[in-house]
Amino acid sequence: MESDTVAPIEMAADGEIMASVEEGPTDQLIVADVTRDDAYLTTPLADAASLPAWR
């Protein structure tokens, strides 16, 4: 059986990553590289993993 591999990607070592919670009708978790334009992702806060869940 062939393994399902993903090609490695190049990542900038000088990025600055930040996270924020935007409150509203649906609270959103926003993770962004503030050193680049349009380098962000959002997800409903209820769907975001907590830090203890990642341990």
N, C-alpha and C positions, 0 to 999 in steps of 0.2 A: 504494500500500500504506500502511496506517495504522501509525504507530509504536506500540510497546508502551510507554506511559509510566506512571509511577508518580506518584501525587499526592504533593506535598511534605508532610512531617509537621513538627509543631512539636517542638522539642527544648529541654529545659531547659538553660540555660547554667551552672547552678550545680551540676550533678551531679558526683560524684566516682567515676570508673571505675577499677576495680582488677581485676587478673587473678591467678589462683592455680592451682597444680597440686595436685590431691588425689590422693595415692597410695593404691592399693588393688589389688584383683584386676585392675581396668582403670583405669589412670591417667586422670584427667579434667582438662581445662582448664576453669576456671570464670571467666567474665567477668561482673562485677556493678557496678551503680550502687549504691554503699553508702549513698546518701542517700535511697533509695526502697525500700519493701517489695516483694518479689517481682519485682525488676528484675534478672534474671540469666539467663545461658544457660550450658549445659554441652555439651561435646563430648568424645569420647574423644581423648586427647592424640595418639594416632597419626594422627587425622584433622585435627588443627589445622595450619594453615599456619605455617611458620616465618617469622621476620622477613625473612631473605634472599629467601624465595619471594615476598614482597609487594613487593619492590623492583623 
